[in-house]
């Protein structure tokens, strides 16, 4: 069951948070906290345990900003349009009534934490002009800068935008709404200045995309490392270099970098969601040596697995008290 909680004047009105309506019908567990920090900008803080869900978008003229805090989020709008978010990534899309009207979203780790901002440019512009005229946000220029002639974009958020996204995600429950409004305005101004061309533009055919996803799934389940890229490439009648090129085109990073990061993220989820010993989680992640796992984990997350588990439980305790 997905619990949807409305705060600070947010409501379940038809023009509010399109995603929350879709999640209400989803088969899974978790919470979605909905906020309305200023007129024309609604926010959803999502903490979910589910595998997938389908969303139908009926709104027009809105911008949607998604940021992945933890877990992984994969969305397919069509055979051609596919988005993958890992921690620190953002996706920006526009509701134009044509593109992305239906999407199939998957959470391959079975767990996702993130924030979604839905922006009605005209309403937000009027609110800013009345209440914060010192902040000049040209939404037409912002959309043109972010999307150009496309309708969606996926890219790393970058250190400055990521910092603001995480502040909003982690602080919404206890910070003053006036401060949160300032952070939203800061984020909009930062997004206006992101260099064009930093997003994901490359396409491949539907057949190639399906093939690479199949290869990825095969590699993820092969924890003993018995299958080589050369063998997989030969089975699918392509060269190793072409396989690697297609994989990076779809997932943004080299094959083994993706596999390593994915398994470490799975381990991070298990550390928080279970009480299993670290040695068992290390083995599931493909590490026979717990010390090597700990070193790789610390390189990725900045702390040891045990400390990560302790910190996560402390944050959860604070979050529960404030909500």
Buried (B, 14 or more C-beta within 10 A) or exposed (E): EBEBEBBEEBEEEEEBBBBBBBBBEBEBEBBBBBBBBBBBBBBBBBBBBBBBBEBEBEBEEBBBBBBBBBBBBBBBBEEEBBBBBBBBBBBBBBBBEEBBBEBBBBBBBBBBBBBBBBBBBEBBBEBBEEEBEEBEBEBEEBBEBBBEEBBBBBBBBBEEBBBBBBBBBBBBBEBEBEEBBBBBBBBBBBBBEBEEEEBBEEEBEEEBBEBBBEBBEEBBEBBEEEBEBEEBBEEEEBEBEEBBBBBBBBBBBEBEEBBBBBBBBBBBBBBBEEEEEBEEBBBBBBBEEBEEBBEBBBEBBEBBBEBBBEBBEEEEEEEEEEE
